[in-house]
């Protein structure tokens, strides 16, 4: 009887861990990013091009996370060491990924992916390499206007939750002003002490319960996010 119990328990346990989404184990060190990778198709063989395009998309996602921790100048000054020790093993930081769209365009194979990755591991490795210093920090005493664009919004309550989070839960945000609301895109101007990268980093680790936010692009004064229902 006891052995029968274990025969039943083991498959049930395996079934749970196979089907239970990895994102359920996410922590504040996990961030969500959407990005697109490309690779040239040679001799009509799409298989290696697809694999390289996926690798390229993961590398871009990891680079976005790196630039949340160090400046572009520091990255450029340490390009070789970061490439050899961080970007070359981008897949090691990926906890989960999903292909959203893929296919040929001209001579390129394009793959758009949504990934969850460990920014904590990246931060630790940057620290080990000696490129994570206190020299570059967002100047929190300087207030700037960051345009936040969120696509995929289907309900006004989702927009309301994001706006309330910005106004009450994100440190350094002084004001939020609605610039434009379309069929599925909301654009806001956010007065924040710091910069767009720091704001994006704080925003995407927030737990919105019914949905998640994925970074699609970050520039010095613009954050583009995609809302995905859980």
N, C-alpha and C positions, 0 to 999 in steps of 0.2 A: 504493500500500500504506500509505504514511504517512498519507494523508488518511483512509483507511478506519479506521485506528486511532483517530483523533480523533473520527470519527463514532460509534464504539463507546464511547469513553471518556466523551464528554460526556453522553450519556443515562445512563450508569451512575453518573456523579458526581451528576447531578441527582437520580436515584433515591435515592441514599444520603442526600442532604441533605433530601429531602422526607420520607422515612420515618424517618430517625434522630431519636429523640425529643429535643426541646429540652432536657429536663432532663439529658441526658447532658453538656451543656456548663455545668452549674451549678457555682457556686463557693461559697466560704464566705459571700459576700455575697448569695446567693440563699436565700430562705426560702419555705416552703410553707405555705399557709393555705387553710382551707375556710371559706366564708361563704355567707350567703343574702341575696339581694336581692329586693325587692318593688316593685310599682308598680300603681296603680289602673287598671283597664281602663275606658276610656270608650267609650260607644256600641258596645260589643260588639267593638271592634277590638283583638285581642290582639297584633298584630305590634308596634306602637310600645310597648305595655306590656312586652312581652318584652324589647325592646332596652333600655328604661329599667331594667328589673329586673336585667339583666346589668350595666349600668353601675353600678347601686346596689351590687351585690355586689362589684364591683371596688373601688369607693370604700371600702367597709367593710374590705376586705382591706388596702388601702393605709393606712387609719387604724390598723389593728392594728399595722402595721409602724411607723408614726409614733410610736405610744405605747410602742414598745420603745426609742425614742430620746429622747423628751422626756416630761415629765409632763403629766397632764391639765390642770393649772393653766397651764402654759406654752402648751399648745394653746389653751385658752380665752382667754388673754390676747392671743394672736396669731391668733384665729380667722379674721379676714378675709384676712390675708395668706397663711395656710396654705391656706385654701379656694381663693383665687385662683391660687395658684402650685403647689400640690401636688394637692389633691383634684380640682381641675377637669381635671387631665390624668392621672387615675389609670391610664388604659389605657397610658400611656407607660412605666409601671414594670412592667407585666405582661409576663413573658417567655413564659408559656404558661398556658392555662386550659382546663379541661374542665368541661362541664356534667354534673352528677351526677343532677340531678332538676329537673323543671320542670312547671308546671301551674297551673290555677286553684284558688283557695281563696277562697270568698265572692266579693268584687269585686276581689281582688288576684291578680296574676300573680306566682308565686313561682319563683325560679331559684336552685338551690344549685350553687355552682361550687367547683372546686379549682384554685387558681392557684399558680404559681411567680412570684415577683417579686423585683426587685433592691432590697434594702434599702440597698445601697451608694449607688445613685443617689439614693434618698430622703434618705439622710444627707447627701450632698453638697449637695442642693438646700436642705435645712433649714439647713445651714451657710451657704450663700450668702445666705439670707434673714436670717441673724443670730439665729435662734431656737434654734440648737443650741449650748448653752453648757455650762460645767462646773458650773452651779448645781444641776442635778438629776442626781444619780448614785445608784444603789442603794447603800444604806449597808451595805457588805459586812462590816463588823464586827458588824452586828446579825444574829443568827440567828433566823429565823422558820420556821414550819412551813407548807409549801405542799402542798396536796392535788393530786396528779397523777393524772388519769383518762385512761386509754388505751382506746379502743374499737377493734374490728376485730381483736383478737388471736385467732388460731386455734390457735397452738401454744405450748406452755410454753417452748420454746426462744426464741421471740420476746420473751416477758416477761422471761426470764432475761437476754437480751442488753440490753434496756432498763435493767433493774435494775443490771446490772454496769456499764453506761455511766454511769449516775447515780452509782454508788458510787466508780468509779475514774477516770473521764475528765472529769467536770464539776467545774471548780474552784469551791470554796465549799460543796460538798455535804458535810455532816457525817454524815448517817445516812439510811437508806431503810427504811421499815417498811411491810409489806404490810397494807393495811386490809381489802380485799375483792377476791375473784377470782370473777367470774361466767362465764357461757358465752362471752362475747366481750369482757368489760370487766374491766380491772384498775384498782384504786384504791390508790394508795400515798401515804403521808405522807412528805414529804422535808424534812429539816432543812437549810436552806440559808442561807448568809450573803448577804443581798441580798433580792430580792423575786421574785414569780412571773414578772413580765415578763422580768427578766434571765435567770432559769432557762429559760424557754421559748425565749428567743433562743439560748441556748447549746445547748439540746437538739435543736432542729429542724435545725441545720446539721450534725449528726453524720451520718456515712456508716454506715448499717446494712447495706449491701450488698444484702440480700434484700428490704428494705422501706423505706418513707419514712414520716415522721411529719408530719402536717399539723395546724396549730393550728386548732381550731374555736371556742375562746373562752379569754380570759384575764381574770381578775379579780385584785384584790390578793393573794388567797391560794388561788386555784384555777387550774389549767391543764387544759384539755380538749384531748385530742389524738386523731386518728384514724390508725390504722396502715393503710397501703395497700401491698400486695404489688407489687413491681416486675415 
